């Protein structure tokens, strides 16, 4: 008898806490949210890492 995996939101929560700088839709979302350009978001991700809080702080939101 095989056990079924318990459904958790851990993976989703970890994913939402990060900005994937190489994914156009995520960069676009963050750019619109912070009223900055997509290139500014990409630069912020390169500078401070992909943690959403740090990126938003860097962009001055």
DRENDRENLUM-103208 format. One record per atom (N, C-alpha, C): residue in one letter; chain; x, y, z. Coordinates in nm, 3 decimals, m for minus. Last residue first. Layout:
BEGIN
['A','A',[X,Y,Z]]
...
END
This chain:
BEGIN
['X','A',[1.033,5.067,m0.266]]
['X','A',[0.887,5.054,m0.252]]
['X','A',[0.848,5.071,m0.107]]
['X','A',[1.297,5.077,m0.366]]
['X','A',[1.238,5.190,m0.295]]
['X','A',[1.088,5.185,m0.285]]
['X','A',[1.435,4.871,m0.465]]
['X','A',[1.362,4.951,m0.563]]
['X','A',[1.289,5.069,m0.498]]
['X','A',[1.523,4.754,m0.230]]
['X','A',[1.621,4.815,m0.320]]
['X','A',[1.553,4.909,m0.420]]
['X','A',[1.283,4.649,m0.137]]
['X','A',[1.351,4.751,m0.058]]
['X','A',[1.450,4.827,m0.145]]
['X','A',[1.235,4.458,m0.336]]
['X','A',[1.142,4.569,m0.319]]
['X','A',[1.204,4.683,m0.239]]
['X','A',[1.455,4.289,m0.286]]
['X','A',[1.439,4.353,m0.417]]
['X','A',[1.347,4.474,m0.404]]
['X','A',[1.402,4.203,m0.026]]
['X','A',[1.524,4.279,m0.053]]
['X','A',[1.513,4.353,m0.186]]
['X','A',[1.159,4.064,m0.067]]
['X','A',[1.166,4.177,0.026]]
['X','A',[1.287,4.265,m0.002]]
['X','A',[1.234,3.857,m0.252]]
['X','A',[1.138,3.961,m0.289]]
['X','A',[1.147,4.084,m0.198]]
['X','A',[1.555,3.753,m0.325]]
['X','A',[1.454,3.761,m0.220]]
['X','A',[1.364,3.881,m0.245]]
['X','A',[1.765,3.733,m0.504]]
['X','A',[1.629,3.716,m0.554]]
['X','A',[1.522,3.714,m0.447]]
['X','A',[2.018,3.996,m0.477]]
['X','A',[1.970,3.858,m0.472]]
['X','A',[1.823,3.852,m0.510]]
['X','A',[2.108,4.253,m0.512]]
['X','A',[2.075,4.211,m0.375]]
['X','A',[2.029,4.066,m0.364]]
['X','A',[2.189,4.271,m0.791]]
['X','A',[2.260,4.341,m0.684]]
['X','A',[2.235,4.281,m0.545]]
['X','A',[2.010,4.125,m0.945]]
['X','A',[2.154,4.095,m0.954]]
['X','A',[2.230,4.152,m0.835]]
['X','A',[1.775,4.253,m0.872]]
['X','A',[1.789,4.110,m0.844]]
['X','A',[1.937,4.071,m0.847]]
['X','A',[1.826,4.508,m0.975]]
['X','A',[1.807,4.491,m0.830]]
['X','A',[1.826,4.345,m0.790]]
['X','A',[1.829,4.452,m1.247]]
['X','A',[1.951,4.503,m1.182]]
['X','A',[1.943,4.484,m1.031]]
['X','A',[1.561,4.376,m1.282]]
['X','A',[1.669,4.280,m1.309]]
['X','A',[1.799,4.323,m1.242]]
['X','A',[1.436,4.621,m1.222]]
['X','A',[1.409,4.503,m1.140]]
['X','A',[1.521,4.400,m1.158]]
['X','A',[1.531,4.780,m1.428]]
['X','A',[1.563,4.817,m1.290]]
['X','A',[1.541,4.698,m1.196]]
['X','A',[1.415,4.652,m1.646]]
['X','A',[1.561,4.648,m1.633]]
['X','A',[1.605,4.688,m1.492]]
['X','A',[1.148,4.714,m1.606]]
['X','A',[1.190,4.574,m1.595]]
['X','A',[1.341,4.565,m1.579]]
['X','A',[1.105,5.011,m1.402]]
['X','A',[1.122,4.941,m1.529]]
['X','A',[1.167,4.797,m1.504]]
['X','A',[0.849,5.056,m1.147]]
['X','A',[0.985,5.072,m1.200]]
['X','A',[0.994,4.994,m1.331]]
['X','A',[0.630,5.014,m0.979]]
['X','A',[0.631,5.128,m1.071]]
['X','A',[0.772,5.160,m1.118]]
['X','A',[0.605,4.785,m0.839]]
['X','A',[0.690,4.887,m0.779]]
['X','A',[0.700,5.013,m0.863]]
['X','A',[0.431,4.641,m1.005]]
['X','A',[0.399,4.656,m0.864]]
['X','A',[0.478,4.771,m0.800]]
['X','A',[0.568,4.636,m1.247]]
['X','A',[0.438,4.703,m1.238]]
['X','A',[0.403,4.736,m1.093]]
['X','A',[0.791,4.484,m1.170]]
['X','A',[0.809,4.618,m1.226]]
['X','A',[0.680,4.698,m1.214]]
['X','A',[0.674,4.243,m1.094]]
['X','A',[0.745,4.322,m0.992]]
['X','A',[0.765,4.466,m1.040]]
['X','A',[0.573,4.162,m1.344]]
['X','A',[0.484,4.179,m1.228]]
['X','A',[0.548,4.270,m1.125]]
['X','A',[0.811,4.142,m1.495]]
['X','A',[0.704,4.236,m1.533]]
['X','A',[0.609,4.265,m1.418]]
['X','A',[0.937,3.934,m1.363]]
['X','A',[1.002,4.065,m1.368]]
['X','A',[0.898,4.172,m1.401]]
['X','A',[0.753,3.731,m1.415]]
['X','A',[0.781,3.770,m1.276]]
['X','A',[0.846,3.907,m1.270]]
['X','A',[0.755,3.714,m1.695]]
['X','A',[0.630,3.747,m1.625]]
['X','A',[0.654,3.790,m1.480]]
['X','A',[1.026,3.648,m1.755]]
['X','A',[0.968,3.774,m1.799]]
['X','A',[0.842,3.812,m1.721]]
['X','A',[1.267,3.521,m1.555]]
['X','A',[1.133,3.494,m1.604]]
['X','A',[1.059,3.625,m1.628]]
['X','A',[1.506,3.580,m1.438]]
['X','A',[1.509,3.535,m1.576]]
['X','A',[1.372,3.508,m1.635]]
['X','A',[1.458,3.641,m1.173]]
['X','A',[1.503,3.747,m1.262]]
['X','A',[1.505,3.709,m1.408]]
['X','A',[1.214,3.555,m0.972]]
['X','A',[1.297,3.487,m1.073]]
['X','A',[1.335,3.592,m1.179]]
['X','A',[1.202,3.638,m0.646]]
['X','A',[1.176,3.695,m0.778]]
['X','A',[1.270,3.625,m0.875]]
['X','A',[1.042,3.479,m0.360]]
['X','A',[1.155,3.504,m0.449]]
['X','A',[1.109,3.565,m0.580]]
['X','A',[0.823,3.403,m0.223]]
['X','A',[0.918,3.488,m0.150]]
['X','A',[1.037,3.526,m0.237]]
['X','A',[0.692,3.221,m0.377]]
['X','A',[0.640,3.358,m0.376]]
['X','A',[0.735,3.454,m0.307]]
['X','A',[0.833,2.989,m0.311]]
['X','A',[0.840,3.042,m0.447]]
['X','A',[0.795,3.188,m0.451]]
['X','A',[0.758,2.944,m0.049]]
['X','A',[0.899,2.968,m0.079]]
['X','A',[0.914,3.031,m0.216]]
['X','A',[0.485,2.895,m0.089]]
['X','A',[0.528,3.010,m0.010]]
['X','A',[0.674,3.044,m0.035]]
['X','A',[0.497,2.657,m0.241]]
['X','A',[0.437,2.778,m0.299]]
['X','A',[0.484,2.902,m0.223]]
['X','A',[0.614,2.484,m0.052]]
['X','A',[0.678,2.511,m0.181]]
['X','A',[0.627,2.638,m0.244]]
['X','A',[0.419,2.487,0.159]]
['X','A',[0.558,2.530,0.179]]
['X','A',[0.626,2.567,0.049]]
['X','A',[0.168,2.396,0.169]]
['X','A',[0.188,2.518,0.090]]
['X','A',[0.333,2.566,0.100]]
['X','A',[0.106,2.044,0.120]]
['X','A',[0.144,2.159,0.201]]
['X','A',[0.161,2.280,0.109]]
['X','A',[m0.035,1.728,0.127]]
['X','A',[m0.031,1.855,0.055]]
['X','A',[0.004,1.968,0.153]]
['X','A',[0.146,1.433,0.172]]
['X','A',[0.059,1.532,0.234]]
['X','A',[0.075,1.664,0.159]]
['X','A',[0.146,1.165,m0.058]]
['X','A',[0.215,1.280,0.000]]
['X','A',[0.113,1.378,0.057]]
['X','A',[0.031,0.841,0.028]]
['X','A',[0.019,0.960,m0.054]]
['X','A',[0.085,1.077,0.018]]
['X','A',[0.184,0.522,0.030]]
['X','A',[0.141,0.641,0.103]]
['X','A',[0.129,0.758,0.006]]
['X','A',[0.072,0.211,m0.099]]
['X','A',[0.155,0.331,m0.114]]
['X','A',[0.096,0.446,m0.034]]
['X','A',[0.084,m0.118,0.000]]
['X','A',[0.000,0.000,0.000]]
['X','A',[0.089,0.125,0.000]]
END
